[in-house]
Amino acid sequence: MGRLQAALAKLFILVLLSCCYASAGIRPSFHLESCSWNATDIVVVTAAGGLTKFKVVEKIKGEFQPGDLLELPGLASSKGGSKKLAELVPQELDQALNSKTWFVDPPPAQQGDRLIIFLRRPGALLEYDPRRDLPLDTKGWQPAQRWGGFLTSAVWFRMESCTPTFKR
Amino acid sequence: MNPGPTHLVEYGEPEQQLRSEVWEVLRLRAAMDRAAAIADPVERSRQLLVLVRSGDMVGGTFSSLSALRKLAAGGEAEANALVSLLSDETLLGWHQDIIQALAGKPVADSQFGNFLSEETKYWAVACRTLKPGWWNDMSSPKIELSRNHYSRAHALLEAIRVRKLSEPIPEVERFAVVWSGCPASEKDAEKDQIAEELNLLGASATR
């Protein structure tokens, strides 16, 4: 999607959120600065068939090119079925406070959905690692953040147009 | 922060805003990569100093922390750069991190004594206006300033202790005298971290 299109389109953005400063009872979350700082590659992708395959539609940083395919088992959605992103997020306050209604799986990518994924290429360490004393997985493509896996190194987008033709 | 499992929520920012912030972080990150690649330690330190000062920008926390870590890993040029930062009042909130980065560097012990003297002067005045439990007194407009000075003084004392000086420096005792007249930072607390550090240094800070 071009910059102008992105500016004009009304988008529904969702993240798996919590916090990068892990402590008791606090779970990892998406943190834009941490993801952007430590990513070797940042790409916008769409689902490319199956649960784990994604097609690059835009490169923000790194060596991927549009059309490249990525296999990311960490983003495989096993729950949610055909639900839309908005349906997976608690809409009412009482739902938001009730952990039983929280969606804790990677959201299923539907046609038209896009993801920004923040990646570390194989072998890459974190540029700034607050916990260098802990082991860090560098085998294969890894999420840019230390904690939370791909759930906290990705942002899911859903197009929400003003025209009914694009309504999902 | 959200207690409990990581779960899906609405981000609350338009895509354009998110992209703009990503690019701001990437610009800082590129500046970091360029600075780290400079061979000349003086010029490299100068560039890293600029990045330490980026703390208020998007991505600035990582930029500052990463630059400090690189300066901490360096030699004399990097140590001089770190010392210069401790005279910058606008970076007061970062002084604790800067002092920790400086603790093991080739810096004259007197530098730490000089900076501690600045804290003695600050607290000699500030303690007259503070009340017991001041740390949590959010009604005071200067509370953040006092907190930052507290962290700075504590980091200085810790650095002095870690450096295991062969001779006690008189600035510690002077600071201890002033600190013993200060109200407790937390109500009902017998000792605070600074008093504990002073005790470890063999200086008395009895209220």
Contacts between the chains, C-beta under 8 A, distances in Angstrom:
chain1	res1	chain2	res2	distance
A	3	B	16	7.9
A	3	B	19	7.9
A	6	B	15	5.2
A	6	B	16	5.7
A	6	B	19	6.9
A	7	B	16	5.1
A	9	B	15	7.6
A	11	B	14	6.5
A	11	B	15	4.5
A	12	B	10	7.3
A	13	B	10	7.0
A	13	B	11	4.0
A	13	B	12	7.6
A	13	B	13	6.5
A	13	B	14	7.3
A	13	B	15	6.1
A	13	B	18	6.6
A	14	B	8	5.6
A	14	B	9	6.7
A	14	B	10	5.6
A	14	B	11	6.0
A	15	B	8	7.6
A	15	B	9	6.5
A	15	B	11	4.7
A	16	B	6	5.2
A	16	B	7	6.7
A	16	B	8	5.6
A	16	B	9	7.6
A	17	B	2	6.5
A	17	B	6	7.5
A	17	B	7	7.7
A	17	B	8	8.0
A	17	B	9	4.7
A	17	B	11	7.5
A	18	B	1	6.6
A	18	B	2	4.8
A	18	B	6	4.9
A	18	B	7	8.0
A	19	B	1	4.1
A	19	B	2	7.1
A	21	B	1	7.6
A	25	B	3	4.8
A	25	B	4	7.5
A	26	B	1	5.3
A	26	B	2	7.4
A	26	B	3	5.9
A	27	B	2	6.8
A	27	B	3	7.6
A	27	B	4	6.4
A	27	B	5	5.5
A	27	B	6	4.5
A	28	B	6	5.7
A	29	B	1	7.4
A	29	B	2	6.7
A	29	B	6	6.2
A	30	B	11	8.0
A	32	B	18	6.9
A	32	B	21	5.7
A	32	B	22	6.7
A	32	B	25	7.2
A	32	B	58	7.9
A	33	B	21	8.0
A	33	B	25	5.6
A	33	B	58	6.7
A	33	B	59	5.0
A	33	B	61	6.3
A	33	B	62	5.7
A	34	B	62	6.8
A	36	B	21	7.6
A	36	B	22	4.8
A	36	B	25	3.6
A	36	B	26	6.1
A	36	B	29	7.2
A	36	B	59	6.5
A	37	B	25	5.7
A	37	B	28	7.8
A	37	B	29	5.6
A	37	B	59	5.9
A	37	B	62	4.1
A	37	B	63	7.7
A	37	B	66	7.8
A	38	B	62	7.9
A	42	B	22	6.8
A	42	B	26	7.9
A	60	B	19	7.7
A	60	B	22	6.6
A	60	B	26	7.7
A	61	B	26	6.1
A	85	B	8	7.7
A	88	B	8	5.4
A	89	B	8	5.6
A	89	B	9	6.1
A	89	B	10	5.5
A	99	B	4	5.0
A	99	B	5	6.8
A	99	B	7	7.6
A	102	B	4	7.4
A	102	B	5	6.5
A	102	B	7	3.6
A	102	B	8	7.3
A	103	B	7	5.8
A	103	B	8	4.4
A	104	B	5	4.9
A	104	B	6	6.4
A	104	B	7	4.9
A	104	B	8	7.6
A	107	B	8	6.0
A	116	B	18	7.7
A	116	B	22	7.8
A	127	B	29	7.0
A	127	B	32	7.3
A	127	B	62	7.8
A	127	B	66	6.3
A	128	B	62	5.0
A	128	B	65	5.7
A	128	B	66	4.1
A	128	B	69	7.1
A	130	B	65	7.6
A	148	B	6	5.8
A	151	B	6	5.6
A	152	B	6	6.3
A	155	B	11	6.6
A	155	B	18	6.8
A	156	B	8	7.8
A	157	B	15	6.3
